Amino acid sequence: MKQNTVLVTGGMGFIGRRLIARLAQRTDVTSVVALDNFHPQVHGETPDKSLDGAVVEEGSVSDRVFFEGVLERHDPDVIFHLAAETGTGQSYHEISRYCNTNINGTAHLIEGLRKLPDKARRLVLASSRAVYGEGAYRSSTGEIFTPKPRPSETMAKGVFDLYDSFGAPATPVATPEGITLRPSSIYASTKLMQEYICVQGLDNTSIQPVILRFQNVYGPGQSSRNPYTGVLSIFGQQILDGKVLNIYEDGEIVRDFVYIDDIVEALMLAAVSGNVDDEPINVGSGVSTTIRYAAECLLCELGATKKNLRISGDFRPGDIRFALADNGRARTLLGYEPKVNLETGIAQLARHIKSERSQR
Ligand SMILES: NC(=O)c1ccc[n+]([C@@H]2O[C@H](COP(=O)([O-])OP(=O)(O)OC[C@H]3O[C@@H](n4cnc5c(N)ncnc54)[C@H](O)[C@@H]3O)[C@@H](O)[C@H]2O)c1
């Protein structure tokens, strides 16, 4: 990394902390700044504010004066913009809160960056595969399309799969970046807006935006308090509490679970690659996994049996059925290759959850 000062917004969160630990190992990074408001939903009422290897700036991205002050004081060369409200379901009920943090926060970032001295900088945005909605499917006639969200009435009848316009079953495929976007939650819409603000707001500047669309990130360090995000972390807590896991729909919901260290690697590559453009880049494992299988792995790692899992047929309106990244652009532009398979990653997560519990 030629640049020296790095700012990580949301730097005290799951991905931010792991990224900062990695940045601290680099001799070419002279200073790291973590901006974070210690959101109680993520950090609880008595957050751990200690962080090795970084200066912590406590405050909110939605506070324009504070955010611009941080930018002015530190004049960062690389900015990783991770601070966000992240609960898909919650966003429906907390629209203005999600817009304030995710949209206004990003607007403040861009306005603040444009006031800094003109020099080459890089902004890496943590966007989400949520912007796709259901993502790519192949119709019975072979066309690739993005289906509309599944109607609740259909799901209530136990029909969870998707169909094409002829009423024939559609086949899910890996989603490339260029597909029609159908964000199906307020959270997803704010993430898409973040992308647009970064690209349009930095047009005609020396600042290069790099947009990464993450799949479901999991691993040690994800908040065990936040009930709105991180299905595997939530399952882990429920297993240790002796609860039966409620697996929605028919258990065959598919996610692309990508391990935290692979995400950190993608972020590092995005900060330095000479090959990037303004177009978004998917970052996933490239492997499709059913929620049922992931839950079974976690049960096994935490010493519970499959009896602690119940396929309930419950569903959440707006939930997507199938997520899988086409990592082609990440591979070509960043040289990204995911390295941690699900079984290894879940074993690491289970070890972390157990050790966290034993320290309570
Ligand atoms: N974890 C995933 O599966 C996933 C998937 C896709 C995209 N992302 C994106 O990656 C980024 C980081 O996610 P994460 O999993 O580390 O989440 P996280 O909740 O663990 O971390 C987010 C951090 O941002 C901070 N924050 C929230 N609101 C803030 C505000 N107004 N001002 C300053 N700081 C604020 C929180 O205190 C927290 O420390 C987010 O932008 C998220 O949308 C995550």
PDBQT file of the ligand as one rigid body, heavy atoms in Angstrom, charges set to zero:
ROOT
HETATM    1  N1  LIG A 401     -21.597  -8.734   7.698  1.00  0.00    +0.000 N 
HETATM    2  C1  LIG A 401     -22.168  -8.984   6.529  1.00  0.00    +0.000 C 
HETATM    3  O1  LIG A 401     -22.629 -10.109   6.267  1.00  0.00    +0.000 OA
HETATM    4  C2  LIG A 401     -22.241  -7.914   5.468  1.00  0.00    +0.000 A 
HETATM    5  C3  LIG A 401     -22.739  -8.255   4.202  1.00  0.00    +0.000 A 
HETATM    6  C4  LIG A 401     -22.834  -7.269   3.233  1.00  0.00    +0.000 A 
HETATM    7  C5  LIG A 401     -22.407  -5.980   3.501  1.00  0.00    +0.000 A 
HETATM    8  N2  LIG A 401     -21.936  -5.672   4.741  1.00  0.00    +0.000 N 
HETATM    9  C6  LIG A 401     -21.540  -4.292   5.007  1.00  0.00    +0.000 C 
HETATM   10  O2  LIG A 401     -20.284  -4.274   5.648  1.00  0.00    +0.000 OA
HETATM   11  C7  LIG A 401     -20.215  -3.174   6.551  1.00  0.00    +0.000 C 
HETATM   12  C8  LIG A 401     -19.716  -3.625   7.907  1.00  0.00    +0.000 C 
HETATM   13  O3  LIG A 401     -20.597  -4.618   8.408  1.00  0.00    +0.000 OA
HETATM   14  P1  LIG A 401     -20.306  -5.421   9.754  1.00  0.00    +0.000 P 
HETATM   15  O4  LIG A 401     -20.808  -6.789   9.532  1.00  0.00    +0.000 OA
HETATM   16  O5  LIG A 401     -18.918  -5.208  10.206  1.00  0.00    +0.000 OA
HETATM   17  O6  LIG A 401     -21.349  -4.688  10.737  1.00  0.00    +0.000 OA
HETATM   18  P2  LIG A 401     -21.172  -4.276  12.259  1.00  0.00    +0.000 P 
HETATM   19  O7  LIG A 401     -22.533  -3.868  12.726  1.00  0.00    +0.000 OA
HETATM   20  O8  LIG A 401     -20.445  -5.309  13.033  1.00  0.00    +0.000 OA
HETATM   21  O9  LIG A 401     -20.234  -3.002  12.153  1.00  0.00    +0.000 OA
HETATM   22  C9  LIG A 401     -20.713  -1.745  11.785  1.00  0.00    +0.000 C 
HETATM   23  C10 LIG A 401     -20.038  -0.715  12.669  1.00  0.00    +0.000 C 
HETATM   24  O10 LIG A 401     -20.531   0.562  12.282  1.00  0.00    +0.000 OA
HETATM   25  C11 LIG A 401     -20.805   1.300  13.459  1.00  0.00    +0.000 C 
HETATM   26  N3  LIG A 401     -21.843   2.273  13.166  1.00  0.00    +0.000 N 
HETATM   27  C12 LIG A 401     -23.172   2.072  12.976  1.00  0.00    +0.000 A 
HETATM   28  N4  LIG A 401     -23.790   3.230  12.779  1.00  0.00    +0.000 NA
HETATM   29  C13 LIG A 401     -22.834   4.190  12.827  1.00  0.00    +0.000 A 
HETATM   30  C14 LIG A 401     -22.850   5.597  12.706  1.00  0.00    +0.000 A 
HETATM   31  N5  LIG A 401     -24.002   6.265  12.510  1.00  0.00    +0.000 N 
HETATM   32  N6  LIG A 401     -21.684   6.277  12.802  1.00  0.00    +0.000 NA
HETATM   33  C15 LIG A 401     -20.519   5.627  13.022  1.00  0.00    +0.000 A 
HETATM   34  N7  LIG A 401     -20.437   4.290  13.161  1.00  0.00    +0.000 NA
HETATM   35  C16 LIG A 401     -21.588   3.588  13.067  1.00  0.00    +0.000 A 
HETATM   36  C17 LIG A 401     -21.247   0.282  14.492  1.00  0.00    +0.000 C 
HETATM   37  O11 LIG A 401     -21.066   0.748  15.828  1.00  0.00    +0.000 OA
HETATM   38  C18 LIG A 401     -20.354  -0.892  14.163  1.00  0.00    +0.000 C 
HETATM   39  O12 LIG A 401     -19.169  -0.873  14.933  1.00  0.00    +0.000 OA
HETATM   40  C19 LIG A 401     -21.602  -2.541   6.555  1.00  0.00    +0.000 C 
HETATM   41  O13 LIG A 401     -21.570  -1.417   5.713  1.00  0.00    +0.000 OA
HETATM   42  C20 LIG A 401     -22.497  -3.601   5.963  1.00  0.00    +0.000 C 
HETATM   43  O14 LIG A 401     -23.608  -3.033   5.278  1.00  0.00    +0.000 OA
HETATM   44  C21 LIG A 401     -21.831  -6.612   5.735  1.00  0.00    +0.000 A 
ENDROOT
TORSDOF 0
